[in-house]
Amino acid sequence: MNGTNKFLLLKMIATQGPISRISLSEKTGLSKMTVTALVNEYIEKGIVYECGLSQNQGSSGRRPILLDIVADSLLTLGINIDRDYVRAGIIDLRGNVVVSNSFPMGKISNAEDFMKAVYVLCDSILKTSGSPKVWGIGVSSIGPISVMDGVIYSPPAFYGIHDVPIVERLKERYDLPVYLAEDTKVSALAEMYFGNAQNYDYFFFVDIQPGVGGGMIIDRKLYSGAAGMAGSFGHSIVEPDGIPCECGQRGCLERYCSTRAVLHWAKDNGADPSLTWLSFLDKVESGDEICVQAVKRMCHYLAIGLTNIIAFFDPQCIFIGGDLWTIQDMVVNEVRKEVMEHLWANDVRPKIDILTSRFLNNADYIGTAALVMENNLRAQ
């Protein structure tokens, strides 16, 4: 059977189920006969099931049978690599974390010791889950990385760890397909599969963490660009000759909008030098003048960056997520207001939504299940 058709069908059921066969035919453009054959194959394999009847009658006067995904039929070993910790877990087709564990970064200083720690973590997860249904490994990582070569290059402030051939090493150890992507791109996939993006075919995901990144979805497909670096939103210039960035440029968005940058500005302008991100969020909630001003400054620069994204990408929606926690709604509202005030051709372009992500700080972890589904199904 055609692998592309199988991919389209299961992706549609996963992201928009429960859904009927007739709706699948209409949305995918596949014939009713093709849809029926593919659905029957998935039902026989225990991946899809008939979950009830639609509330609406079909053209025949009968209520169509609805289909949905069997969440635990195909499981992903998901690995999320951050500057502060590495998480690994078993994640099902609905984005539910079945089992999870982590280890802190900081005491590891070379690629070999890093991989040994990853092996110990993953071995433990697989032993605990005891499931033979793991069909792939998804790895989301801070960048820079090479998707084509499967290598984590030299992320800034990553304890001297560099040039980690993580895809090759994981394939050798676990004999499973392994896929690597930057964390923000995986977050965009999470929003598409499991989040609030079911009604959007073109959207941009902004991830605010100690770094800032973006993921671009075009026609419900992740766009990575020629070198896999599309969506490097944090290194777009918002202040010519501005603050020096670790990337070598000056005035990068990340130097104004990341959690590190916001904390740094607050401390430079009179906030407690021992302030952490969590205590900063508490200060904002209580109305602390300096901390509230720091958030508004962040929103101003974020609005500049997103206005540029809208000008050249023309998305239907922008999702804002990451480590914003209790200030997520405040940030989205402030950014939405400023973007709409300065948006070019706002009187003629269709409405652009600027929304909160469904996820707080785990989209880049949960999305590894979507990363495996995207790649495994395309390979069939």
DOVO-609560 format. One record per residue: residue number from 1; residue in one letter; y, x, z of N, C-alpha, C in turn. Coordinates in pm, whole numbers. Each point is the difference from the previous one (the first is absolute). Layout:
N
{NUM A {Y X Z} {Y X Z} {Y X Z}}
...
! end
This chain:
380
{1 M {-120 84 0} {120 -84 0} {125 87 0}}
{2 N {107 -55 -56} {124 74 -11} {57 33 137}}
{3 G {18 130 28} {48 42 131} {140 -48 30}}
{4 T {87 -5 -103} {136 -46 21} {2 -146 43}}
{5 N {-83 -83 -66} {-8 -141 37} {-50 -19 143}}
{6 K {-99 79 37} {-53 -9 137} {107 38 101}}
{7 F {77 103 -34} {107 43 89} {105 -109 17}}
{8 L {44 -57 -114} {102 -105 6} {-46 -117 84}}
{9 L {-124 -40 -18} {-52 -118 68} {-9 21 151}}
{10 L {-62 111 41} {-17 22 144} {134 25 67}}
{11 K {91 68 -68} {133 23 54} {71 -133 22}}
{12 M {-14 -93 -94} {64 -130 12} {-58 -79 117}}
{13 I {-130 4 15} {-63 -71 112} {41 63 133}}
{14 A {6 134 3} {35 70 124} {143 -28 42}}
{15 T {92 -7 -97} {142 -13 34} {48 -145 4}}
{16 Q {-70 -92 -69} {50 -137 -8} {-104 -105 38}}
{17 G {-116 41 50} {-101 -95 44} {40 -70 128}}
{18 P {-58 -118 26} {-100 -70 -81} {62 -49 -132}}
{19 I {-78 8 -106} {48 -34 -134} {-116 -55 -81}}
{20 S {28 -91 -90} {-105 -63 -80} {-28 80 -126}}
{21 R {-112 -29 -63} {-35 67 -126} {102 -32 -108}}
{22 I {47 -124 -6} {96 -38 -103} {131 74 20}}
{23 S {43 18 126} {123 75 27} {-18 147 -37}}
{24 L {-118 54 26} {-27 139 -39} {10 16 -151}}
{25 S {-51 -96 -75} {7 6 -145} {145 -5 -47}}
{26 E {78 -89 62} {140 -15 -41} {83 123 35}}
{27 K {-22 58 118} {81 112 47} {-38 133 -66}}
{28 T {-128 17 -31} {-45 128 -57} {-3 -2 -152}}
{29 G {-1 -120 -60} {-12 -10 -144} {-143 14 -50}}
{30 L {-95 9 93} {-141 9 -38} {-54 -139 -31}}
{31 S {-98 -6 -90} {-60 -130 -34} {-76 -55 120}}
{32 K {-20 -132 1} {-75 -63 109} {-142 54 6}}
{33 M {-57 29 -116} {-136 52 -6} {-7 139 64}}
{34 T {99 85 -30} {2 136 57} {19 -6 151}}
{35 V {93 -86 44} {24 -14 143} {-126 -46 72}}
{36 T {-68 -99 -57} {-123 -52 63} {-106 109 11}}
{37 A {-17 80 -107} {-101 105 2} {32 107 104}}
{38 L {126 41 6} {40 103 96} {-9 -51 144}}
{39 V {44 -122 22} {-7 -58 134} {-144 -11 46}}
{40 N {-88 -43 -88} {-142 -10 36} {-57 136 41}}
{41 E {42 105 -71} {-48 134 35} {49 40 139}}
{42 Y {127 -27 28} {54 34 132} {-64 -83 111}}
{43 I {-30 -126 -30} {-66 -84 101} {-141 52 29}}
{44 E {-73 39 -105} {-135 54 18} {2 128 83}}
{45 K {105 79 -15} {11 126 76} {54 -22 140}}
{46 G {40 -122 33} {52 -29 133} {143 45 22}}
{47 I {76 19 -110} {139 47 10} {97 -117 -1}}
{48 V {-38 -107 -68} {82 -121 -10} {-85 -119 45}}
{49 Y {63 -100 60} {-73 -121 39} {82 -125 -28}}
{50 E {-69 -112 -13} {66 -129 -17} {34 -54 138}}
{51 C {132 -21 23} {45 -28 137} {46 -143 23}}
{52 G {-12 -87 -100} {41 -138 19} {58 -59 -126}}
{53 L {64 -116 13} {59 -70 -114} {152 2 9}}
{54 S {64 6 -117} {145 -6 -6} {50 -137 44}}
{55 Q {120 -6 54} {61 -127 38} {47 -78 -122}}
{56 N {15 71 -112} {50 -62 -123} {-111 -24 -100}}
{57 Q {7 -110 -72} {-100 -31 -102} {27 81 -126}}
{58 G {-107 39 -66} {12 68 -128} {15 -99 -113}}
{59 S {3 52 -123} {16 -87 -118} {-116 -96 -17}}
{60 S {-116 35 55} {-118 -86 -10} {1 -112 103}}
{61 G {98 4 90} {5 -100 106} {-73 42 126}}
{62 R {-68 114 -7} {-72 51 118} {79 114 63}}
{63 R {-21 20 128} {66 110 71} {-75 130 -28}}
{64 P {70 103 -51} {-68 127 -33} {-53 71 125}}
{65 I {-108 74 -18} {-56 83 107} {86 126 14}}
{66 L {31 34 123} {82 119 27} {-88 121 29}}
{67 L {51 115 -40} {-70 128 20} {81 90 91}}
{68 D {-68 80 79} {69 97 83} {-86 125 13}}
{69 I {63 106 50} {-67 129 15} {-82 0 129}}
{70 V {-114 68 -3} {-76 24 122} {54 130 59}}
{71 A {77 -12 106} {82 112 48} {-80 126 28}}
{72 D {-119 -15 63} {-76 119 40} {-107 41 -100}}
{73 S {9 -53 -123} {-102 35 -101} {18 141 -53}}
{74 L {125 47 -6} {31 135 -46} {102 58 97}}
{75 L {-33 112 61} {85 58 103} {55 136 -44}}
{76 T {117 31 49} {67 128 -31} {6 86 125}}
{77 L {-29 128 -18} {34 98 104} {142 45 -31}}
{78 G {95 -51 79} {141 31 -23} {48 113 88}}
{79 I {76 92 -58} {55 115 73} {150 4 -25}}
{80 N {78 4 106} {145 6 -9} {49 129 68}}
{81 I {66 86 -79} {43 130 48} {152 -1 18}}
{82 D {41 20 124} {141 -4 38} {37 134 63}}
{83 R {128 24 23} {41 124 67} {-46 5 145}}
{84 D {-14 -116 63} {-31 -3 142} {-147 -23 31}}
{85 Y {-73 -63 -91} {-140 -32 28} {-74 -29 -131}}
{86 V {-133 -3 11} {-86 -43 -110} {-82 -117 50}}
{87 R {3 -111 -73} {-80 -116 33} {-112 -16 -102}}
{88 A {-114 -51 45} {-109 -35 -90} {-67 -125 52}}
{89 G {-51 -81 -91} {-66 -122 43} {-71 -69 -115}}
{90 I {-75 -102 35} {-66 -85 -98} {87 -123 -21}}
{91 I {34 -28 -127} {91 -109 -33} {-68 -90 -104}}
{92 D {7 -132 22} {-70 -91 -92} {92 -46 -113}}
{93 L {-52 -90 -85} {72 -43 -120} {117 -92 31}}
{94 R {17 -39 123} {115 -79 41} {104 84 75}}
{95 G {-26 130 10} {93 87 70} {-18 -1 150}}
{96 N {-112 -52 48} {-29 2 143} {-61 133 39}}
{97 V {50 62 106} {-55 126 49} {-117 -33 93}}
{98 V {-120 40 -43} {-122 -32 74} {-20 96 117}}
{99 V {22 128 -25} {-11 102 103} {97 111 -36}}
{100 S {60 66 101} {103 99 -29} {8 104 111}}
{101 N {43 119 -38} {24 106 98} {101 97 -60}}
{102 S {45 96 79} {102 93 -49} {-5 130 79}}
{103 F {68 102 -54} {25 121 78} {143 45 -24}}
{104 P {63 62 100} {139 43 -14} {10 131 -78}}
{105 M {109 13 -73} {30 126 -66} {76 88 98}}
{106 G {16 127 -35} {80 88 84} {-73 125 43}}
{107 K {-132 -11 22} {-77 117 42} {-81 59 -115}}
{108 I {11 -58 -118} {-72 47 -119} {102 68 -90}}
{109 S {-35 118 -50} {99 77 -75} {-49 53 -135}}
{110 N {-120 -41 -44} {-47 43 -131} {-90 -106 -61}}
{111 A {-20 9 -131} {-72 -103 -74} {-145 -14 45}}
{112 E {-66 111 30} {-142 -6 37} {-19 -74 132}}
{113 D {79 34 100} {-11 -70 129} {39 -147 -14}}
{114 F {96 -27 -87} {39 -138 -24} {-117 -81 -56}}
{115 M {-70 55 -99} {-113 -72 -59} {-114 -17 100}}
{116 K {-22 99 87} {-104 -15 102} {32 -116 93}}
{117 A {126 -14 37} {40 -110 87} {-16 -135 -72}}
{118 V {31 -3 -128} {-17 -123 -78} {-148 -37 -9}}
{119 Y {-87 100 -20} {-144 -26 -5} {-50 -62 130}}
{120 V {41 58 112} {-45 -51 132} {44 -145 16}}
{121 L {123 -28 -37} {53 -136 12} {-78 -97 -89}}
{122 C {-18 35 -127} {-68 -89 -94} {-149 -17 35}}
{123 D {-65 109 41} {-140 -10 41} {-16 -101 114}}
{124 S {90 7 95} {-3 -90 114} {21 -146 -43}}
{125 I {96 -22 -90} {28 -135 -49} {-121 -58 -73}}
{126 L {-59 78 -88} {-116 -48 -77} {-119 -26 91}}
{127 K {-19 83 99} {-110 -20 94} {22 -125 83}}
{128 T {124 -22 44} {32 -118 81} {-16 -128 -80}}
{129 S {44 1 -126} {-6 -122 -81} {-143 -32 -40}}
{130 G {-79 104 -28} {-139 -20 -38} {-18 -82 -126}}
{131 S {104 -7 -84} {-6 -88 -117} {-34 76 -127}}
{132 P {-95 -53 -79} {-31 61 -130} {90 -53 -111}}
{133 K {99 -82 33} {81 -68 -101} {127 77 -38}}
{134 V {17 120 51} {119 79 -35} {-12 44 -146}}
{135 W {95 -42 -82} {-8 28 -144} {103 100 -48}}
{136 G {77 56 94} {96 101 -40} {88 43 116}}
{137 I {69 110 -21} {92 56 101} {140 0 -59}}
{138 G {93 -59 73} {140 1 -40} {80 87 94}}
{139 V {81 89 -55} {80 92 81} {147 -21 -34}}
{140 S {80 -35 101} {145 -4 -17} {59 115 79}}
{141 S {93 71 -61} {53 121 63} {148 15 -26}}
{142 I {68 65 94} {136 45 -27} {-6 100 -115}}
{143 G {109 12 -75} {4 89 -115} {73 129 30}}
{144 P {1 88 -100} {-47 -23 -137} {-151 17 -15}}
{145 I {-56 -78 -92} {-142 7 -30} {-19 3 -151}}
{146 S {-122 31 -42} {-38 -15 -140} {-113 -100 -6}}
{147 V {28 -118 -57} {-104 -101 -15} {-107 50 -96}}
{148 M {44 64 -108} {-94 46 -103} {-96 107 55}}
{149 D {52 94 79} {-83 108 52} {-61 -33 137}}
{150 G {48 -108 62} {-54 -39 130} {38 95 112}}
{151 V {123 54 -7} {42 104 94} {126 -44 76}}
{152 I {0 25 130} {122 -14 80} {68 137 -3}}
{153 Y {119 7 -58} {65 130 -20} {60 57 130}}
{154 S {127 -20 22} {65 61 117} {105 -94 56}}
{155 P {-42 -105 70} {97 -93 57} {93 71 98}}
{156 P {128 -35 2} {93 60 96} {-43 -29 144}}
{157 A {21 96 87} {-29 -14 144} {-145 -43 24}}
{158 F {-93 62 -76} {-142 -36 13} {-80 115 60}}
{159 Y {60 72 92} {-67 100 84} {-63 114 -80}}
{160 G {57 27 -117} {-51 110 -82} {-122 -35 -83}}
{161 I {-46 -124 9} {-117 -42 -79} {45 -27 -143}}
{162 H {-74 56 -97} {38 -19 -140} {-121 20 -91}}
{163 D {13 -49 -122} {-103 16 -104} {-137 -45 49}}
{164 V {-9 -126 44} {-125 -55 50} {-69 -78 -113}}
{165 P {-114 48 -50} {-71 -71 -108} {-83 -115 57}}
{166 I {69 -98 55} {-67 -100 83} {-96 -89 -78}}
{167 V {33 -33 -124} {-88 -87 -79} {-134 68 -27}}
{168 E {7 123 -47} {-123 76 -28} {-86 16 125}}
{169 R {62 33 111} {-75 24 123} {-66 -127 52}}
{170 L {72 -112 -6} {-57 -126 48} {-112 -49 -92}}
{171 K {14 19 -130} {-107 -36 -94} {-126 79 30}}
{172 E {15 129 23} {-115 85 29} {-73 -43 126}}
{173 R {74 -39 101} {-62 -32 129} {-62 -139 4}}
{174 Y {66 -98 -63} {-43 -139 18} {-60 -64 -126}}
{175 D {6 70 -112} {-58 -51 -125} {49 -141 -32}}
{176 L {131 -18 10} {65 -127 -31} {122 26 -88}}
{177 P {42 -100 -78} {126 16 -72} {115 17 99}}
{178 V {94 90 -32} {113 27 90} {129 -7 -82}}
{179 Y {100 -71 54} {126 -17 -68} {115 37 94}}
{180 L {95 77 -54} {114 48 78} {129 -56 -58}}
{181 A {92 -44 87} {132 -44 -45} {99 25 111}}
{182 E {129 10 -37} {105 14 101} {6 -126 86}}
{183 D {34 19 126} {-4 -111 96} {87 -119 -41}}
{184 T {117 26 -55} {87 -112 -35} {-54 -82 -117}}
{185 K {-69 65 -91} {-62 -73 -111} {-116 -85 49}}
{186 V {-73 52 97} {-108 -78 61} {57 -120 75}}
{187 S {116 18 62} {66 -112 68} {35 -111 -99}}
{188 A {45 37 -119} {32 -100 -102} {-125 -77 -41}}
{189 L {-113 70 -12} {-126 -68 -31} {-39 -96 112}}
{190 A {20 41 124} {-32 -86 112} {82 -129 -6}}
{191 E {128 13 -34} {85 -119 -9} {-48 -92 -112}}
{192 M {-45 59 -112} {-46 -81 -113} {-131 -71 32}}
{193 Y {-95 70 61} {-132 -57 27} {-3 -88 124}}
{194 F {63 46 107} {-19 -64 130} {129 -53 63}}
{195 G {113 24 -63} {128 -30 62} {73 -118 -58}}
{196 N {130 16 -17} {89 -111 -39} {35 0 -148}}
{197 A {-72 76 -82} {39 17 -140} {-85 -80 -99}}
{198 Q {-71 -101 49} {-87 -76 -89} {76 -66 -116}}
{199 N {127 -32 21} {76 -71 -103} {90 91 -83}}
{200 Y {-19 131 13} {86 94 -72} {-84 95 -86}}
{201 D {37 11 -127} {-68 93 -91} {73 134 -8}}
{202 Y {129 0 34} {82 122 -7} {75 14 133}}
{203 F {-37 102 77} {71 19 126} {1 147 40}}
{204 F {92 30 92} {13 137 51} {-19 -5 151}}
{205 F {-82 90 52} {-27 8 143} {70 123 56}}
{206 V {82 -20 105} {70 110 65} {-64 24 136}}
{207 D {-34 124 27} {-68 37 124} {93 91 82}}
{208 I {46 -50 114} {90 76 87} {-81 58 115}}
{209 Q {-21 131 -1} {-73 70 105} {77 129 30}}
{210 P {-63 103 61} {70 128 11} {42 54 -137}}
{211 G {-67 -46 -104} {43 20 -138} {27 -136 -62}}
{212 V {53 -1 -122} {26 -125 -72} {-66 9 -136}}
{213 G {-73 -105 -37} {-65 -1 -130} {1 -139 -60}}
{214 G {-53 -9 -121} {-4 -129 -68} {-122 -12 -87}}
{215 G {-40 -123 -25} {-111 -29 -90} {42 -108 -98}}
{216 M {-29 22 -127} {46 -88 -106} {-117 -76 -62}}
{217 I {7 -133 2} {-104 -83 -60} {57 -64 -126}}
{218 I {-62 25 -113} {42 -54 -129} {-114 -82 -58}}
{219 D {24 -127 -23} {-101 -92 -53} {-127 6 87}}
{220 R {21 1 132} {-105 4 102} {-89 124 -12}}
{221 K {59 109 -49} {-70 129 -4} {91 105 63}}
{222 L {-61 90 75} {75 110 60} {44 96 -108}}
{223 Y {130 29 -4} {52 96 -97} {23 134 69}}
{224 S {-65 104 -50} {8 131 63} {80 101 -82}}
{225 G {22 -27 -130} {74 92 -84} {-87 109 -60}}
{226 A {61 84 -83} {-75 103 -74} {-66 101 93}}
{227 A {68 36 110} {-53 101 91} {-42 -60 134}}
{228 G {-3 -133 8} {-40 -66 124} {111 -2 105}}
{229 M {124 25 -39} {109 13 97} {102 -113 -8}}
{230 A {-29 -104 -78} {92 -114 -7} {12 -65 138}}
{231 G {120 -45 31} {20 -65 129} {42 95 111}}
{232 S {37 123 -35} {45 97 102} {142 -36 43}}
{233 F {10 -117 56} {129 -62 31} {81 82 100}}
{234 G {-67 63 95} {69 76 103} {76 119 -52}}
{235 H {-32 43 -122} {68 117 -56} {92 -37 -116}}
{236 S {41 -126 -3} {111 -40 -87} {131 35 73}}
{237 I {101 40 -76} {125 47 58} {93 -118 27}}
{238 V {44 -13 124} {95 -106 36} {133 55 49}}
{239 E {6 132 19} {125 63 47} {11 137 -66}}
{240 P {74 10 -114} {15 130 -67} {52 107 97}}
{241 D {-62 118 -4} {35 111 90} {-12 -41 146}}
{242 G {-98 -88 30} {-19 -48 135} {-88 90 84}}
{243 I {-68 -58 96} {-83 75 95} {-114 71 -75}}
{244 P {-23 130 27} {-110 70 -65} {-135 -64 35}}
{245 C {-89 -6 -99} {-133 -58 20} {-106 109 -9}}
{246 E {-114 -24 64} {-110 97 -3} {-52 24 -141}}
{247 C {28 -96 -92} {-48 14 -138} {85 99 -80}}
{248 G {115 40 54} {89 93 -70} {124 -66 -56}}
{249 Q {1 -133 -6} {118 -72 -48} {95 -26 117}}
{250 R {113 -59 -32} {96 -43 101} {27 -149 -19}}
{251 G {16 -72 111} {37 -140 -8} {-112 -96 -31}}
{252 C {-125 42 27} {-115 -89 -25} {4 -119 96}}
{253 L {-45 -113 -49} {-4 -123 80} {-73 21 132}}
{254 E {-106 79 -3} {-81 24 120} {81 62 113}}
{255 R {103 74 -35} {84 65 102} {97 -97 67}}
{256 Y {0 -125 -47} {88 -102 55} {-74 -123 52}}
{257 C {-121 -21 -49} {-68 -126 29} {-135 14 70}}
{258 S {-54 119 13} {-128 16 69} {20 -20 150}}
{259 T {-108 -26 72} {11 -14 145} {52 129 62}}
{260 R {-42 114 -53} {49 129 52} {151 13 -20}}
{261 A {47 -39 -121} {142 13 -31} {85 -93 85}}
{262 V {-49 -122 22} {75 -96 80} {12 47 145}}
{263 L {-110 50 55} {3 54 136} {96 119 10}}
{264 H {-6 88 -99} {84 119 -1} {149 -39 1}}
{265 W {36 -97 -83} {140 -43 -6} {42 -62 133}}
{266 A {-86 -83 58} {34 -65 128} {25 105 108}}
{267 K {-85 101 8} {16 105 102} {126 82 -25}}
{268 D {29 27 -128} {121 76 -33} {127 -78 33}}
{269 N {-14 -130 15} {118 -83 25} {2 -61 139}}
{270 G {-70 66 94} {15 -36 140} {-118 -66 67}}
{271 A {-108 -26 -74} {-118 -60 62} {-73 104 85}}
{272 D {-84 -47 89} {-80 87 89} {-81 100 -84}}
{273 P {12 131 25} {-74 100 -77} {-152 -16 10}}
{274 S {-49 -66 105} {-145 -19 15} {-49 -128 -65}}
{275 L {85 -69 -73} {-34 -127 -63} {-118 14 -95}}
{276 T {-98 -88 14} {-112 -8 -95} {21 -121 -89}}
{277 W {-84 -13 -103} {16 -114 -90} {-22 -132 73}}
{278 L {-101 -5 87} {-27 -124 73} {114 -35 95}}
{279 S {54 100 71} {112 -29 90} {126 -33 -79}}
{280 F {13 58 -120} {112 -36 -89} {-6 -148 -37}}
{281 L {-121 -48 -35} {-17 -141 -36} {40 -91 116}}
{282 D {-38 41 122} {39 -77 118} {153 -4 15}}
{283 K {63 113 -26} {146 8 11} {68 -93 -102}}
{284 V {-54 -3 -120} {55 -89 -102} {-13 -145 44}}
{285 E {-118 -34 52} {-24 -137 47} {97 -41 110}}
{286 S {37 95 84} {91 -30 111} {147 9 -40}}
{287 G {25 36 -127} {137 1 -50} {76 128 19}}
{288 D {-68 112 26} {67 129 17} {84 32 -124}}
{289 E {129 27 20} {94 13 -111} {-37 113 -95}}
{290 I {-34 116 53} {-32 115 -85} {-126 -26 -81}}
{291 C {-102 -54 65} {-127 -22 -68} {10 -110 -105}}
{292 V {77 -105 31} {22 -105 -100} {75 56 -120}}
{293 Q {99 86 26} {75 62 -110} {-91 89 -84}}
{294 A {-94 69 65} {-95 84 -73} {-84 -83 -96}}
{295 V {-42 -119 43} {-79 -88 -87} {85 -49 -116}}
{296 K {123 -38 27} {88 -49 -107} {28 109 -103}}
{297 R {15 124 48} {19 112 -93} {-123 18 -87}}
{298 M {-118 -7 60} {-124 9 -75} {-6 -109 -106}}
{299 C {34 -123 37} {-5 -113 -92} {95 19 -117}}
{300 H {116 58 27} {97 25 -107} {-59 92 -106}}
{301 Y {-58 111 43} {-57 94 -98} {-125 -58 -66}}
{302 L {-77 -74 74} {-119 -64 -58} {41 -100 -108}}
{303 A {108 -73 25} {50 -96 -99} {46 71 -127}}
{304 I {63 117 14} {40 78 -117} {-123 37 -83}}
{305 G {-103 53 68} {-121 39 -71} {-68 -117 -68}}
{306 L {-6 -114 68} {-69 -116 -57} {79 -64 -113}}
{307 T {132 9 6} {81 -49 -112} {-32 79 -127}}
{308 N {-21 131 16} {-39 83 -115} {-140 -36 -49}}
{309 I {-93 -25 93} {-135 -40 -38} {4 -128 -82}}
{310 I {78 -98 45} {10 -127 -70} {58 19 -139}}
{311 A {98 90 -13} {67 21 -129} {-96 53 -106}}
{312 F {-91 92 38} {-86 57 -104} {-140 -60 -3}}
{313 F {-42 -69 105} {-137 -53 5} {-3 -152 -21}}
{314 D {103 -70 44} {10 -145 -13} {-120 -72 62}}
{315 P {-27 23 130} {-114 -66 65} {31 -145 37}}
{316 Q {-105 -76 27} {19 -135 53} {27 3 150}}
{317 C {-53 102 66} {10 4 146} {-4 145 49}}
{318 I {63 23 113} {-10 127 72} {-52 -30 140}}
{319 F {-104 71 39} {-54 -13 135} {40 123 80}}
{320 I {44 -22 123} {39 109 88} {-96 3 119}}
{321 G {-65 114 20} {-97 13 108} {5 138 62}}
{322 G {-102 32 78} {-8 130 65} {9 -13 151}}
{323 D {73 92 61} {7 8 147} {121 -72 57}}
{324 L {44 -108 -63} {122 -67 46} {-25 -91 120}}
{325 W {-121 -48 12} {-40 -79 116} {100 -111 32}}
{326 T {65 6 117} {84 -111 47} {131 -14 -76}}
{327 I {38 99 -80} {126 -10 -75} {-25 -33 -147}}
{328 Q {-123 -32 -36} {-32 -24 -140} {84 -115 -59}}
{329 D {9 -111 70} {78 -113 -51} {148 36 -10}}
{330 M {50 72 98} {141 41 -2} {28 88 -122}}
{331 V {-87 96 -25} {18 91 -113} {-4 -77 -131}}
{332 V {-100 -85 -16} {-13 -76 -125} {122 -88 -24}}
{333 N {48 -67 103} {117 -87 -16} {125 78 -37}}
{334 E {21 115 67} {117 83 -29} {-6 55 -142}}
{335 V {-117 49 -39} {-16 57 -134} {16 -108 -106}}
{336 R {-62 -115 22} {10 -110 -97} {146 -37 -24}}
{337 K {77 -12 109} {140 -39 -11} {79 100 -83}}
{338 E {-19 130 28} {79 101 -73} {-44 13 -144}}
{339 V {-130 -7 -25} {-48 9 -138} {55 -115 -83}}
{340 M {-6 -120 52} {46 -116 -76} {151 4 -27}}
{341 E {75 66 88} {144 11 -19} {36 94 -116}}
{342 H {-88 98 -25} {33 102 -99} {-93 1 -122}}
{343 L {-87 -96 -9} {-101 0 -106} {64 -24 -136}}
{344 W {-34 85 -92} {51 -13 -137} {-62 -121 -69}}
{345 A {78 -76 -76} {-46 -116 -78} {-66 -105 89}}
{346 N {49 -12 122} {-61 -93 94} {16 -145 -45}}
{347 D {98 -26 -87} {25 -137 -43} {-96 -44 -111}}
{348 V {-69 94 -62} {-90 -37 -111} {-146 37 26}}
{349 R {-26 95 88} {-138 41 22} {-70 -101 91}}
{350 P {-132 -14 -15} {-76 -87 90} {13 49 145}}
{351 K {-19 -89 93} {12 32 142} {-98 111 38}}
{352 I {49 97 76} {-86 108 51} {-19 -21 149}}
{353 D {-125 -4 42} {-30 -17 141} {-9 136 69}}
{354 I {55 11 118} {-14 118 84} {-61 -48 131}}
{355 L {-125 40 25} {-80 -59 107} {-61 106 90}}
{356 T {-39 -43 119} {-75 88 89} {-144 11 -49}}
{357 S {-58 116 20} {-143 16 -27} {-80 -79 102}}
{358 R {-119 -40 -40} {-89 -67 95} {-44 97 109}}
{359 F {3 129 -31} {-56 101 89} {113 73 74}}
{360 L {-32 50 117} {95 81 74} {-17 146 -39}}
{361 N {-99 68 57} {-13 142 -35} {-140 36 -47}}
{362 N {-78 -97 -48} {-137 33 -39} {-35 -38 -144}}
{363 A {100 -30 -83} {-29 -35 -139} {-67 115 -74}}
{364 D {42 124 31} {-57 116 -68} {-143 29 44}}
{365 Y {-43 -63 107} {-139 11 48} {-85 -112 -58}}
{366 I {44 -124 17} {-73 -116 -50} {-12 5 -152}}
{367 G {104 50 -66} {2 4 -145} {-104 91 -63}}
{368 T {-65 85 79} {-105 85 -58} {-114 -85 -55}}
{369 A {-23 -119 58} {-102 -90 -54} {39 -49 -139}}
{370 A {129 -29 -19} {49 -40 -131} {-7 116 -99}}
{371 L {28 122 47} {-8 118 -86} {-140 19 -55}}
{372 V {-100 -18 85} {-139 14 -46} {-36 -112 -97}}
{373 M {41 -122 31} {-30 -111 -89} {62 21 -138}}
{374 E {126 40 -2} {69 24 -128} {-76 101 -86}}
{375 N {-43 108 61} {-62 108 -77} {-149 -23 -27}}
{376 N {-74 -49 98} {-143 -22 -20} {-26 -104 -108}}
{377 L {76 -109 1} {-24 -105 -97} {41 44 -139}}
{378 R {107 80 -10} {39 50 -133} {-106 92 -56}}
{379 A {-72 70 87} {-100 97 -45} {-130 -66 -46}}
{380 Q {-19 -129 32} {-124 -66 -35} {-7 -31 -149}}
! end
